[in-house]
């Protein structure tokens, strides 16, 4: 009876070992894929950050004017002509 238990334990361990050997490549592949995905996402973020920094460097500073923004005579004249056309038609 004691040898039957030992044989059963050996069979169980052999089955478990084969299961691990069969599942191990798949598990390693999943871990590798996740690592590569993290590297790709990090590279994309760094690339986007670098592009945004370069865009900020290229951006010209806004010019502020001390004068109030009053429409020019040409703008006032054109606006008046447009409103007259709408009324006369």
CORBELMO-V539199 format. One record per residue. SS is DSSP state (a for helix, b for strand, c for the rest). OMEGA is omega in whole degrees, -180 to 180 (* if undefined). Layout:
<<SS;OMEGA> <SS;OMEGA>>
This chain:
<<c;-179> <a;179> <a;177> <a;179> <a;180> <a;178> <a;178> <a;179> <a;178> <a;178> <a;179> <a;179> <a;178> <a;179> <a;179> <a;178> <a;177> <a;178> <a;179> <a;180> <a;-180> <a;-177> <a;-175> <a;179> <a;179> <a;179> <a;178> <a;177> <a;179> <a;180> <a;180> <a;180> <a;179> <a;178> <a;180> <a;178> <a;178> <a;180> <a;180> <a;179> <a;179> <a;179> <a;178> <a;179> <a;179> <a;179> <a;179> <a;178> <a;-180> <a;178> <a;-180> <a;177> <a;179> <a;179> <a;178> <a;178> <a;-179> <a;-176> <c;178> <c;177> <c;-179> <c;179> <c;178> <c;-179> <c;179> <c;180> <c;176> <c;-177> <c;178> <c;-179> <c;180> <c;179> <a;-180> <a;179> <a;180> <a;-180> <a;-179> <a;178> <a;178> <a;180> <a;180> <a;-178> <a;178> <a;178> <a;-179> <a;-178> <a;-175> <a;-177> <c;*>>
